[in-house]
């Protein structure tokens, strides 16, 4: 008992020391957003560091699959994860050496054939959280494929060469890709390393294919040091790079509004640290295609200079021509950071765009001293929701994610607590919150 108390005390002391060091290094960026001129100068050093890191990021680094699922010879499937190595990045490195060429559509709107291929033995499936385009395939995996469709999964055999498929959940389309130069031994090394395995299967919930966890799962909890960037930093990148005197500042009910007196405005929620940016210079109706929206939104991400190390593409909304990006930790998305995700970019005109994002970004993990959190299986969560009065027809998606919450010990630390998130009536809500709401 004394040893446990000593260990917890040391963890607490270590956390305090790390926070104090971070405060000492970061105090120059914690100034009032209204002091734009002074803060802009103080941010110059931090800006140059992030610019250097961003310069090496490509579209393919952000538009990567987020899940690796291995189906073995006995047809059992496991979502695999490695806490020391990014598996999707390892897969990308391996596939870069393949030569993908001719794409042939094998079937469309054939659910049975689609599910059969997803569950084929001795295969690896790389799953995106939402559909992507042919340009993403070429950019992420350094290929030159002539393909004009969309896909949300890549499936390939671990035993037979030239067995590579692109799958699209939207219309159950299956495309076979002619492939050469496959090193399948390398793939086997990646999936048989020091990996965590979660028993899963692909299940249709309200017309959407989801990854269903068949048993309860244990997921680690994290605490992270965070960086809160100044509002002035984003004013300089989004509103005015050089002429700070053209930007006016106004306080309105707990929010600070920056305006260039023309068409660009940035509103900061001072309590939540969330930002809504609008550039309304365009006046005409405007509709772009999915591929262009993805590339343009990524260009805006780089212009904003938000940290991209943990960020991944999450969703495309055709109605709003919007692309959503989320931060990921150990293969799971983070929720509750903003109302929309880490960053949502809507491009509604040649120069008209709206961006929602957060001033906060993750830096480095700090020890929590806590055991892994046990989460119920997918079916158990759905059963609890049904018993609480919720209809499956109103559930569009369900997945494990991290809830971003404040750490009571320090404003510079956030807790990432694993839980189930449910997309209920187009809003992501933790399943505990839904059950609590039903009991009131």
Buried (B, 14 or more C-beta within 10 A) or exposed (E): EEEEEEEEEEBEEEBEEBBEEBEEEBEEBEBBBBEBEEBBEBBEEBBEEBEEEBEEBEBBBBBBBBBBBBBEEEEBBBBBBBEEEBBBEBBBBBBEEBEBBEBEEEBBEBEEBBBEBBBBBBBBBBBBBBBBBBBBBBBBBBBEBEBEBBBBBBBBBBEEBEBBBBBBBEEBBBBBBEBEEBEBEBBBEBBEEEBBEBBBBBBEBBEBBBBBBBEEBEBBBBBBBBBBBBBBBBBBBBBBEEEBEEBEBEEEEEBBBBBBEEBBBBBBBBEBBBBBBBBBEBEEEEEBEBBEBBBBBBEBBBEBBBBBEBBBBBBBBEEBBBBBBBBBBBBBBBBBBBEBBBBBBBBBBEBBBBBBBBBBBBBEEBEBBEEEEEBBBBEBBBEBBEEBEBEEEEBBBBBBBBBBEEBEEBBBBBBBBBBBBBBBEEEBBBBEBBBEEEEE
